[in-house]
């Protein structure tokens, strides 16, 4: 569905992304991982046509540069890492803006399926009860979900997500990633997301792409890539061993959580 061929993004001082090639097929969730400064967000921006690049990005085997912006927006939804709610829109108004690519103007009557698409997106993101809230009153996690709902309202076939769990607590991380997984499986769809939490990459990713200093150093099934020597080299540590030690501590917590003594906790 989406393919990158020898993608390079050059910034002053050097290449942020260098000669990267890969493809994403329907039903795949690609996790872009790597240490800070590896080029993950820059790569995602190039795929979204939001950063200048050399090389080729193909959407449905057609050069992305040849797609009209509205048509590209109907096919590809993007969730950035940070947002600024500069205007006093309601949540529903913000999500409705995701329908712009489906209209020929600002009039909702020209988008007969828009109202239902917005309602579904609000429901999926758990924001229906907040739909009339002013965007400026939302928490960071609520704001992130509102912008995800906006992307879902576009009804794209490809989702590009930059740190989708940013600002989300554990409950909403779980809900959000499971929501994205259900969305991906409902039709010919794929997801490419930048994540820092390798546990999320392992749990939900069908494939993991490892970037290190702008280069793609590993690409394969999540378990294989996360067990590779390339991961150790990129992070400068034995990541798998560190994660295993952490998991063992959690197993100790889980094993002792049902004693029922209630000691060590109190109500507010």
C-alpha positions in Angstrom: 0.0 0.0 0.0 2.9 2.4 0.8 6.4 2.0 -0.3 9.6 4.0 0.2 12.5 3.7 -2.2 15.9 5.0 -1.3 14.4 7.8 0.8 16.8 10.4 2.0 16.0 13.6 3.9 18.9 16.1 4.2 19.0 18.8 6.9 21.8 21.3 7.4 24.7 19.4 8.8 23.9 16.0 7.3 21.3 13.5 6.4 18.5 12.9 9.0 17.3 9.9 6.9 19.7 8.1 4.5 18.8 5.7 1.7 15.8 4.0 3.5 13.7 1.5 1.6 10.7 -0.6 2.8 7.1 -1.4 2.0 3.9 -1.7 4.0 1.1 -4.0 3.0 -2.5 -4.3 4.0 -2.9 -5.8 7.4 0.6 -4.7 8.6 1.4 -2.5 11.6 5.0 -1.3 11.2 6.6 0.1 14.3 9.5 2.6 13.7 11.9 2.3 16.6 15.3 3.6 17.4 17.2 5.9 19.9 16.6 9.7 20.0 17.8 11.4 16.9 17.6 8.2 14.7 15.3 9.9 12.2 12.0 8.2 13.0 9.8 11.3 13.0 11.6 12.8 10.0 11.0 9.6 8.0 7.3 9.7 8.9 7.1 13.3 7.9 8.6 12.4 4.5 6.1 9.6 4.0 3.3 12.1 4.8 4.7 14.5 2.2 5.4 17.0 5.0 9.2 17.1 4.5 11.3 17.5 1.4 13.1 14.3 0.4 15.1 12.5 -2.3 14.0 9.1 -3.5 10.4 7.9 -4.1 7.3 7.3 -2.0 4.7 5.2 -3.6 1.0 5.0 -2.6 -0.8 2.2 -4.3 2.2 1.9 -6.7 1.9 5.6 -7.8 4.4 8.3 -6.9 3.0 10.3 -4.0 4.2 13.5 -5.6 1.7 12.9 -8.3 -1.3 12.6 -6.0 -3.5 15.6 -5.6 -3.5 16.8 -2.0 -7.2 16.0 -1.3 -6.9 12.5 -2.8 -3.8 11.8 -0.8 -5.5 13.0 2.4 -8.4 10.7 1.7 -6.0 7.8 1.6 -3.5 8.7 4.3 -4.2 10.0 7.8 -1.5 11.5 10.0 -1.2 12.0 13.7 1.7 14.3 14.7 3.5 14.0 18.0 2.6 17.5 19.3 -0.4 19.7 18.9 -1.4 23.2 19.7 -5.1 24.0 20.3 -4.9 27.6 19.2 -8.6 28.2 18.6 -11.7 27.6 20.8 -13.1 24.8 18.6 -15.2 22.1 20.2 -13.9 18.5 20.0 -16.6 17.7 17.5 -15.6 20.7 15.3 -12.0 19.6 15.4 -12.8 16.0 14.4 -15.1 17.3 11.6 -12.1 19.0 10.0 -10.9 15.5 9.1 -13.7 15.5 6.6 -12.3 18.4 4.6 -10.8 16.2 1.9 -14.2 14.6 1.3 -15.9 17.9 0.5 -15.6 20.6 -2.2 -15.9 23.4 0.4 -16.7 24.1 4.0 -20.4 23.1 3.8 -21.1 19.8 5.5 -24.1 19.2 3.2 -21.6 18.4 0.5 -20.4 15.5 2.5 -23.4 13.2 3.1 -21.4 10.6 5.0 -19.5 13.1 7.1 -21.7 13.2 10.2 -21.7 9.4 10.6 -17.9 9.3 10.0 -17.4 11.9 12.7 -19.7 10.1 15.1 -17.8 6.8 14.6 -14.4 8.5 15.1 -15.6 10.1 18.3 -16.9 6.8 19.6 -13.7 4.9 18.7 -11.6 7.5 20.5 -13.9 7.5 23.5 -14.7 11.2 23.1 -18.5 11.2 22.4 -19.3 12.5 25.9 -16.7 15.3 25.4 -17.7 16.3 21.9 -19.0 19.7 23.0 -16.0 20.5 25.1 -13.7 23.4 24.2 -10.4 22.0 22.9 -8.5 24.4 25.3 -10.0 22.6 28.3 -8.7 19.2 27.4 -5.9 17.3 29.1 -2.9 16.3 27.0 -4.2 12.7 26.6 -7.7 13.9 25.6 -6.1 16.3 23.1 -4.1 13.4 21.6 -7.2 11.3 21.2 -9.1 14.2 19.6 -6.5 14.5 16.9 -6.5 10.8 16.4 -10.2 10.9 16.0 -9.7 13.7 13.4 -7.4 11.4 11.4 -9.9 8.5 11.7 -12.7 10.7 10.5 -10.8 11.0 7.2 -11.5 7.3 6.7 -8.0 6.7 5.3 -6.5 3.4 4.4 -3.0 4.2 5.8 -2.4 5.7 9.2 0.9 7.4 10.0 1.3 7.9 13.7 4.1 9.7 15.5 4.1 8.6 19.2 0.4 7.9 19.3 0.6 7.1 23.1 2.2 10.5 23.8 0.6 12.0 27.1 -1.6 8.9 27.6 -1.8 7.0 30.8 -1.7 3.2 30.8 -5.5 2.7 30.5 -5.7 4.9 27.4 -2.5 3.5 25.9 -4.1 0.1 26.0 -7.4 1.4 24.7 -5.8 3.4 21.9 -3.5 0.6 20.6 -6.3 -1.9 20.7 -8.5 0.6 18.9 -5.9 1.1 16.2 -5.4 -2.7 15.8 -9.2 -3.2 15.3 -9.3 -0.3 12.8 -6.4 -1.8 10.9 -8.0 -5.2 10.6 -11.3 -3.8 9.3 -10.5 -3.7 5.6 -7.4 -3.1 3.5 -5.5 -0.9 5.9 -2.1 -0.5 7.3 -0.4 1.5 10.1 3.1 2.9 10.4 3.8 4.4 13.8 6.8 5.8 15.7 7.1 4.4 19.2 9.6 4.7 22.0 8.1 2.0 24.2 9.5 -1.2 22.8 7.0 -3.2 24.8 4.2 -1.7 22.7 6.2 -2.4 19.5 6.5 -6.1 20.6 2.9 -6.5 21.7 1.2 -4.8 18.7 3.6 -4.6 15.8 3.5 -7.1 13.0 6.9 -5.7 11.8 9.5 -3.6 13.4 11.8 -1.2 11.5 14.9 -0.2 13.4 16.5 3.2 12.6 20.0 4.1 13.8 21.6 7.5 12.8 19.2 7.8 9.8 19.8 4.3 8.4 17.5 1.3 8.4 19.5 -1.3 10.2 16.9 -4.0 10.8 13.4 -4.8 9.3 11.5 -7.9 10.1 8.9 -9.5 12.4 8.7 -7.8 15.8 10.2 -10.7 17.8 13.1 -11.1 15.4 14.0 -7.4 15.1 13.8 -6.9 18.9 16.1 -9.9 19.5 18.7 -8.8 16.9 22.2 -7.6 17.5 21.3 -4.4 15.6 19.1 -3.4 18.5 22.0 -3.8 21.0 24.2 -1.7 18.8 21.7 1.0 18.2 20.9 1.5 21.9 24.4 0.7 23.2 22.9 -1.8 25.7 21.4 -5.2 26.0 17.8 -4.0 25.6 16.2 -7.5 25.7 17.9 -8.3 29.0 16.9 -5.0 30.5 13.2 -5.6 29.4 13.3 -9.2 30.7 14.6 -8.0 34.1 11.8 -5.4 34.2 9.2 -8.0 33.2 10.4 -10.3 36.0 9.8 -7.6 38.6 6.3 -7.1 37.3 5.7 -10.9 37.5 6.7 -10.6 41.2 4.2 -7.9 41.7 1.5 -9.8 39.8 2.2 -12.9 41.9 1.8 -11.1 45.2 -1.1 -8.8 44.3 -3.9 -11.1 45.5 -3.1 -11.6 49.2 -5.9 -9.3 50.1 -4.2 -7.6 53.1 -4.8 -4.1 51.7 -1.6 -2.9 53.5 0.3 -0.1 51.9 -2.8 1.6 50.3 -5.4 4.0 51.6 -8.3 5.9 50.2 -8.2 9.6 49.4 
